[in-house]
């Protein structure tokens, strides 16, 4: 099996009512449960960021849609990894998931 990095962006964040937060966390728990052994690294949300370019160091993310977290999974193919994200809780709650192939070096 190959590894894939899921990079999250957008979504509702955790600035919501406690009941809504609980629903989001329950949805994540259910997705992790469905994925089972395919979860390599459950990941984490991201906090504040800096960007580093040839022009120097700046505040905030690069690009229009900052990354908000990640998870690493195993799947047979990139298509299978993307399919596993169709009903991902981050997507369900308004976010996006980019799926990247992990390249061992």
C-alpha positions, 0 to 999 in steps of 0.5 A: 500500500502507498501513503497519502497525505490529506491536507485540509483547508477551509471549513467551519473551524471550532468557533461554533456552539458546543453541540456543533463542536461535538457533532464535528468531533463525533463525525471525525471519530466515525470517519477514523473508525471507518478508515481503521488500519488505513490511518498512518498518522491521525494528524492535527490541526494547524495554528499560526503560520509564517511563509518563507520566500526568496523575498523574505519571511512574512506573516500568514499562509501563502495562497488563497486557501490556507492549509488547516491540518493534515492526516496521513493514510494508506491506500492502494492508489491515489484514486482510492485515497481520494474516494476514501475522502468523499464523505470525509467530515471536513468536507461534510462541514464545508472544508476541502481535502487535497490528497497528495501521494507520499513519495518515499525517499 
